[in-house]
Amino acid sequence: MELVAAIPVLLVVTLLVAQLAVAGFALWSAGAASRAGARAAYVDGDAKAAARGSLPSPLREGATIKDGDGVSVRVRAPSLVPGIPAMPVTARSGLGVGDGPSG
């Protein structure tokens, strides 16, 4: 009887852990994309194209990329549970004078 009661709890916990993993992947991907965009901007390249190109294809659609003082990438982490909205995550990177190691 206890096993029947524990199965829904285990399912919910598993879905929550998986959703956190998806959100972490989206944040990591946005950070990598913002760094790629910042590197492209530093060498006078197309920051938005570099950032968008480094995003995984499921996150490219709906991504918002802003360049100016650094590069900001906002993506929506997909939801694994129907009815729960996608979670927006944002990462920002910039390269310029004084951003490197001091010494």
Residue pairs with C-beta under 8 A, 6 or more apart in sequence:
15 80
15 81
18 80
19 79
19 80
19 81
19 84
22 77
22 78
22 80
23 77
23 87
23 89
25 77
26 59
26 75
26 76
26 77
26 78
26 87
26 89
27 77
27 89
27 91
29 55
29 56
29 59
29 75
30 55
30 59
30 63
30 73
30 74
30 75
30 89
30 90
30 91
31 73
31 91
31 93
32 54
33 51
33 52
33 54
33 55
33 63
33 65
33 73
33 75
33 91
34 51
34 70
34 71
34 72
34 73
34 91
34 92
34 93
35 93
36 50
36 51
36 53
36 54
37 47
37 48
37 50
37 51
37 54
37 65
37 67
37 71
37 73
37 93
38 47
38 70
38 71
38 93
38 94
38 95
39 50
39 95
40 46
40 47
40 49
40 50
40 51
41 47
41 67
41 71
41 95
42 95
42 96
47 65
47 67
47 71
48 65
48 67
48 71
51 65
51 67
51 71
51 73
52 60
52 63
52 65
55 63
55 73
55 75
58 78
59 75
59 76
62 75
62 76
63 73
63 74
63 75
64 72
64 73
64 74
64 75
65 71
65 72
65 73
65 74
66 72
69 94
70 92
70 93
70 94
71 92
71 93
71 94
72 90
72 91
72 92
73 90
73 91
73 92
74 88
74 89
74 90
75 88
75 89
76 86
76 87
76 88
76 89
77 86
77 87
77 88
77 89
78 86
79 85
79 86
79 87
